[in-house]
Amino acid sequence: MSAPTAAAPSRALAPYEDAPDPGPLLALNFGFARARVLGTALELGVFTGLVRGPRGARGLAGELGCDPDGLRALLAALEELGLVAGGDGSGEDSWALTDASRAYLVEGGRGYLGEHFADVLAEWDQWTGLTELVRTGGHGGGELGAPENRDLFPGMFAGIFPVGVRTAFRVVRELALPEAGRVLDFASGAGEWGIALAAADPEARVVAHDAPELLGVARERAAEFGVAERFRFVPADFTRDYAGDLPKAPFPGGCFDTVVLAHLSRFAGPDATERLVQECARLLRPGGTLLMVDVMRQEPGRPALHRPMIALSLLVNTEAGGVQEESVYRAVMEKYGVTAKESVTPGLITVLTGERR
């Protein structure tokens, strides 16, 4: 009688022992807390407070106006995330920046991404509507996707410069484009594409065109790269009229050799993208080059990277945005007199070139 009774717990335990490790699921479910830890540290200025060297939690708390015990708990979590180092759990602990946090999380640094992270974290409440969207269809709406609201999100559209500028320089070198000449960076953000084209062509003259707040960032970045004297900064009016159409850019037709349309289409959606491409085609001279830069859906078998999550974010946070296939962009370009040509996909983004007929 005792043997069968002893075997019963082992039989009951077996399915639990044989099941896959649940650790990744538990970590995924706790991901929201990690994002909030980073956001809180940025809001409090923790990384900037550590830039001068290792600090104890009590001294840093006094400088930042925090409770020492609360800050010590936050620092311990940041250490687990690899964003600070040190901390032995004693009252005399000492904390220091890691290489990643020093490069990207210190306010005022060239590589600072804090404003971008803040704009992403501000989507927090919008994501609570995902369940209903999946049930009923449609988009979550919000202000993010509308071109006329770009100046409300400087962290989203200009704060990603430290990442984007590396890609822009790499792509411009890789494509070996003809001389850039007169360049329009249509929705310039922080100006990385205009800067890269100006660096590749010493004779290039660039017009950065975007919301005024974003142009201020582009002006600073152009000066950082020593090309500001070849830039002109023209504020954009992206306000739609009663029919939903965007106004024409304040330039005559055919006055640019190169036009860049970067990271606007996926937020604005297919209808607005068509009108934007039509406007870019109007501004290009015959034989001029259009560069379309965006996150585009990849063919089956190619790495998706973060594209599915980006597509879901656009569903949640915009009125019409989405991640489209490259073929969709090619068709729109052809419709408005631009022959689609070479494309490259350096990681997450695709850069599609076209020639104005």
C-alpha positions in Angstrom: 0.0 0.0 0.0 2.9 2.3 0.8 4.7 1.9 -2.5 1.8 3.1 -4.7 1.2 6.0 -2.4 4.9 7.1 -2.5 4.9 6.9 -6.3 1.8 9.1 -6.8 3.7 12.4 -6.0 6.4 11.5 -8.5 3.9 10.8 -11.2 2.2 14.1 -10.5 5.5 16.0 -10.5 6.7 14.5 -13.8 4.7 16.8 -16.2 6.0 19.9 -14.3 9.6 18.7 -14.5 9.3 17.8 -18.2 7.7 21.1 -19.2 9.8 23.9 -20.9 11.5 26.4 -18.7 8.9 29.2 -17.9 11.6 31.7 -17.2 11.4 33.6 -20.5 7.6 33.9 -20.1 8.0 35.2 -16.5 10.6 37.7 -17.7 8.4 38.8 -20.6 5.5 39.4 -18.3 7.7 41.6 -16.1 9.0 43.6 -19.0 6.7 46.6 -18.2 8.6 47.0 -14.9 12.0 47.1 -16.6 10.7 49.9 -18.9 9.5 51.8 -15.8 12.8 51.4 -14.0 14.6 53.0 -16.9 12.1 55.8 -17.2 12.3 56.6 -13.5 16.1 56.6 -13.5 16.0 59.1 -16.5 13.4 61.3 -14.8 15.4 61.5 -11.6 18.7 62.1 -13.4 20.5 59.1 -12.0 22.8 58.5 -15.0 23.7 62.2 -15.3 24.4 62.3 -11.5 26.9 59.4 -11.9 28.8 60.9 -14.8 31.5 62.4 -12.7 32.4 59.0 -11.2 31.3 56.4 -8.7 28.9 57.6 -6.0 27.4 56.2 -2.9 23.6 55.9 -2.8 23.2 58.3 0.1 25.3 61.0 -1.4 23.6 60.7 -4.8 20.2 60.7 -3.1 21.0 64.0 -1.5 22.0 65.5 -4.8 18.9 64.2 -6.6 16.4 64.9 -3.8 15.6 61.2 -3.3 15.1 58.9 -0.4 18.4 56.9 0.0 16.7 53.5 0.5 14.4 54.0 -2.4 17.3 55.1 -4.6 19.4 52.2 -3.5 16.6 49.8 -4.5 16.4 51.5 -7.9 20.2 51.3 -8.4 20.1 47.6 -7.6 17.5 47.0 -10.3 19.5 49.1 -12.7 22.5 46.9 -11.9 20.5 43.8 -12.8 19.6 45.5 -16.1 23.3 46.2 -16.8 22.9 50.0 -16.6 25.0 50.6 -13.5 27.8 48.7 -11.9 28.9 48.3 -8.2 26.6 48.1 -5.3 27.6 45.4 -2.8 24.4 45.7 -0.7 26.1 47.4 2.2 25.5 50.9 3.5 28.8 52.1 1.9 28.0 50.9 -1.6 29.4 52.7 -4.6 27.7 52.9 -8.0 29.1 53.7 -11.5 27.9 54.0 -15.1 28.4 51.2 -17.5 29.7 51.9 -21.0 26.2 51.8 -22.5 24.6 54.1 -19.9 27.6 56.6 -20.3 27.1 56.6 -24.1 23.4 56.9 -24.3 21.8 57.9 -21.0 23.7 60.9 -19.8 21.8 64.1 -20.5 23.7 66.5 -22.6 25.9 63.9 -24.2 26.1 63.5 -27.9 24.5 60.1 -27.8 21.7 60.8 -25.4 18.6 58.8 -26.1 16.6 59.7 -23.0 14.2 61.9 -24.9 13.4 59.1 -27.3 12.9 56.7 -24.5 10.6 59.2 -22.7 8.4 59.6 -25.8 8.1 55.8 -26.2 7.3 55.4 -22.5 4.5 58.0 -22.9 2.7 55.5 -25.0 2.1 53.4 -21.8 -1.6 54.1 -21.4 -2.4 53.8 -25.1 -1.2 50.2 -25.1 -3.9 49.3 -22.6 -6.4 49.4 -25.6 -4.6 46.6 -27.5 -7.0 43.8 -26.4 -10.0 45.7 -27.7 -8.3 46.6 -30.9 -7.5 43.0 -31.6 -11.1 42.1 -30.9 -12.7 44.8 -32.9 -10.1 45.9 -35.5 -9.1 49.4 -36.5 -6.4 51.6 -35.0 -6.0 53.1 -31.6 -5.6 56.6 -32.8 -3.8 59.2 -30.8 -1.7 62.1 -32.0 1.6 60.3 -32.9 0.9 59.5 -36.5 -0.4 62.8 -37.8 2.4 64.8 -39.6 1.1 68.0 -38.1 1.9 66.7 -34.6 5.5 66.0 -35.2 6.6 68.8 -33.0 4.8 67.2 -30.0 7.2 64.2 -30.2 10.8 65.6 -30.6 12.1 62.5 -28.8 10.5 60.2 -31.3 11.5 62.0 -34.4 14.7 63.7 -33.5 15.9 62.0 -30.3 16.9 58.8 -32.2 19.7 60.7 -34.1 22.6 58.8 -32.4 21.3 55.6 -33.9 20.1 57.0 -37.2 23.2 59.0 -38.2 25.3 55.8 -38.3 22.8 54.2 -40.6 22.6 57.3 -42.9 26.3 57.6 -43.4 26.6 53.8 -44.0 23.8 53.8 -46.6 25.0 56.9 -48.5 28.5 55.3 -48.8 27.0 51.9 -49.8 24.7 53.3 -52.5 27.3 55.4 -54.1 24.7 57.9 -55.1 25.2 60.6 -57.8 26.2 64.0 -56.6 23.5 65.1 -54.1 23.4 68.7 -55.4 20.3 70.6 -54.1 18.9 68.4 -51.4 15.5 68.5 -49.7 15.3 66.6 -46.4 11.5 66.6 -46.5 10.7 65.7 -42.9 14.3 66.1 -41.6 13.9 65.2 -37.9 17.4 65.8 -36.5 18.8 66.0 -40.0 20.9 62.8 -40.3 20.2 62.1 -43.9 20.9 65.7 -45.0 24.1 65.6 -43.0 25.2 62.4 -44.5 24.5 63.6 -48.0 26.3 66.9 -47.3 29.3 65.0 -46.0 29.5 62.8 -49.1 29.2 65.8 -51.5 31.1 68.9 -50.6 29.1 70.9 -53.2 25.7 69.8 -51.8 23.3 72.4 -50.4 20.6 71.0 -48.1 17.2 72.3 -47.1 16.0 70.8 -43.8 12.2 71.0 -43.7 10.2 70.0 -40.6 8.3 71.3 -37.6 10.2 74.2 -36.0 11.1 72.4 -32.8 12.7 69.6 -34.8 14.5 72.1 -37.0 16.2 73.4 -33.9 17.7 70.0 -33.2 18.7 69.6 -36.9 20.5 73.0 -36.7 22.6 71.8 -33.7 23.4 68.5 -35.3 24.5 70.1 -38.6 26.8 72.4 -36.7 28.2 69.4 -34.8 29.2 67.8 -38.1 30.6 71.1 -39.6 28.1 71.4 -42.4 25.6 73.9 -41.0 26.8 76.7 -43.4 25.5 74.6 -46.3 22.1 74.1 -44.7 18.9 76.1 -44.8 16.2 75.4 -42.3 12.6 75.9 -43.6 9.6 75.3 -41.2 7.0 72.9 -42.5 3.2 73.2 -42.4 1.9 69.7 -42.2 -1.6 70.8 -41.2 -4.2 69.0 -43.3 -7.1 70.8 -45.1 -10.7 69.9 -44.8 -10.3 67.1 -47.4 -7.4 65.5 -45.4 -4.8 66.6 -47.9 -1.4 68.0 -46.8 -0.4 71.4 -48.1 2.3 71.7 -50.7 5.8 72.4 -49.5 6.9 76.0 -50.0 9.2 75.3 -53.0 8.7 75.5 -56.7 8.4 72.3 -58.7 11.6 70.6 -60.0 14.0 72.6 -57.8 15.8 69.8 -56.1 18.3 67.2 -57.3 17.7 64.9 -54.3 14.7 64.5 -52.0 14.7 62.4 -48.9 11.4 61.1 -47.3 12.5 59.4 -44.1 10.5 57.9 -41.2 7.3 59.7 -42.0 5.3 57.2 -44.1 4.9 54.4 -41.5 3.4 56.8 -39.0 1.1 58.7 -41.5 -0.4 55.7 -43.2 -0.9 54.6 -46.9 -3.2 57.5 -48.0 -0.9 60.2 -46.6 2.2 58.4 -48.0 0.7 58.6 -51.5 0.2 62.4 -51.2 3.7 62.8 -49.7 5.4 60.8 -52.6 3.4 62.9 -55.1 4.7 66.1 -53.5 8.3 64.8 -53.4 8.0 63.9 -57.1 6.8 67.4 -57.9 9.8 68.9 -56.2 12.4 66.7 -58.1 13.9 67.7 -61.3 13.9 65.1 -64.1 16.7 62.7 -63.4 16.7 63.6 -59.7 16.9 61.0 -56.9 14.2 60.2 -54.4 15.3 58.4 -51.2 12.5 56.7 -49.3 13.7 55.6 -45.9 11.4 53.6 -43.6 10.8 50.3 -41.7 9.4 48.0 -44.4 8.0 44.5 -44.1 10.5 41.8 -45.3 9.9 38.9 -47.6 9.3 35.5 -45.9 12.5 33.9 -44.8 14.3 37.2 -44.1 14.9 38.3 -40.5 11.9 40.2 -39.0 14.0 41.8 -36.3 11.6 44.2 -34.4 9.2 44.8 -37.3 6.2 42.9 -35.9 6.4 44.9 -32.6 6.8 48.2 -34.5 3.7 47.3 -36.7 1.7 46.6 -33.5 2.9 49.8 -32.0 1.6 51.7 -35.0 -1.7 49.9 -34.8 -2.0 51.0 -31.2 -0.6 54.6 -31.4 -1.6 56.0 -34.8 -4.8 56.5 -36.8 -3.6 54.8 -40.0 0.1 53.9 -39.6 1.6 50.5 -40.4 4.7 48.6 -41.8 4.2 48.2 -45.5 6.1 46.0 -48.0 8.7 47.5 -50.2 6.5 46.7 -53.3 3.9 49.1 -52.0 6.4 52.0 -52.0 7.7 51.0 -55.4 4.2 51.1 -56.8 3.4 54.5 -55.4 6.7 55.9 -56.7 5.9 54.6 -60.2 2.5 56.1 -60.1 3.9 59.6 -59.6 6.7 59.5 -62.2 9.6 58.1 -60.2 11.2 54.9 -61.4 12.0 52.7 -58.4 15.5 51.4 -58.5 18.0 50.0 -56.0 17.2 49.3 -52.3 19.3 48.3 -49.3 18.2 47.0 -45.9 20.8 47.7 -43.3 19.2 46.0 -40.3 15.8 47.4 -39.4 15.2 50.1 -42.1 15.0 49.9 -45.9 16.3 52.6 -48.1 14.6 52.6 -51.6 16.0 54.8 -54.4 14.1 56.2 -57.3 14.8 58.4 -60.4 12.4 61.1 -61.5 11.3 60.5 -65.1 
